[in-house]
Amino acid sequence: MTPTPLPLDGITIVDFTQVMMGPCATQMLADYGADVIKIERAGGGDISRGFLAARDPAGLTNPVFGSLNRNKRSVELDLRRPESKEFVLRLIETADVVVNNFRAGVMERMGFGYEDLSKLNPRLVYAVGTGYGLSGPYTHKGGQDVLAQAMSGVMARRSDPSHPVSIYPTTMADYSAGMHLMQGVLLAILQRQKTGRGQLVSVSLLDSMIAAQMQEAAMHLMRGVDLNWGAMPLTGVFETTDGAVVMVGGFKTDPLKYISLALEMDDISSDPRFATHELQVTNRAALHDIWRARFRTNSTAHWLARLDEQDLLCAPVQTLGQALDDEQARINDMVLEADGEAERLRFAGSPVHLSDAPVRIYRAPPKLGEHTQEVMAQHPPAKRAGAA
């Protein structure tokens, strides 16, 4: 039986990206069928090939690099050499998309800027991921996930003002911007079907983090109010005898009554300190002290069962390892596995599930330059007129 074509079969992407924002965008495009040709610098390649490499046994895939580069082909080039640049231009001349996440001016200095490449290939979608945008005072400033957390206001926002300002330990800016970059590429491809023309797609870490706060931003801009979902009075994290539970009690009529039932305690819904939302906000610390003492008297499983009985939103606080081992993650295909050359490959799966295009590892994360000769053979120099 002929396999079902993947959504992006026939789309060729020339990928100059490295580290995380760009590679996670191009990996998702590769997962759904695009031929992603990863251009890597001679002798080193993507910077993330070396991240924490000293901890990896020789010959094994670096998990950091591998997590972002499955289903791609690697071409190793010294772009200071004219013949390498000429080859890349041949690739781009027939490609659908070029993606990079360099600082402003880097692609232009190599001769691969948008203006030049769009003349070479008017149908080209040219996607750029930056730290702060293509123009403005921070254009040439180095961008990075933690910096975007700080500059966007995300880092300053805490569920409890007594907590110190700190770095969020998951690279949410890189991931969010990467997904926005991927969306921009797909939108530009769809518009090209209507216009016949490619276009410039731009995404930044800063913009992605501001956009993630769309509700908070609207409240600030229109009402001058600080909206903080983590500081809601009926929301909190509470330690138990063997772990912790997160409870979100706000999405229910008369929540204090049902929380009291779940926690097997006297009903505090009539307590004048908590009679209104405003009083609950004012007296949040006292309310949480009551609940904190109660949660500490029994296990996580006990309290989850009790909260579920009252149809209150709740969940255990799990480690990443527990989340990956959870039956729900397995059912959702959130762990992908395949045989690698030296070890079993195990990566996080795709959060987008298409019934006719399930994601799989059909090409292991490439060795540096693994596909150089293969891709060059597919894009040979044009014969000059009169040549034999």
Protein Blocks (a to p, Z undefined) as FASTA:
>chain_A
ZZdddfkgoiacddfbehjlmmmmmmmmmmnopacdddddehklpmklmgoklmpcghia
cfklmmmmghiacddddfkbmklmmmmmmmmmmmmbdcdfbdehklmmnopafklmmmmm
mmbccddddfkojbdjklmpccdfklmmmmnommmpcfblkbccdddfbdfklmmmmmmm
mmmmmmmmmmmmmnopacdddddfklmmmmmmmmmmmmmmmnopacdfklpfkbccdddf
kbccdddfklcghkllmmmmmnopacfklpmklmpmklmmmmmmmmmmmmmmmmmmpcfk
lmmmmmmmnopacdddddfklmmmpmklmmnopaccdddfkbccdddddfbdcfklccdd
fbdcddehklmmmmmmmmccdddehiZZ
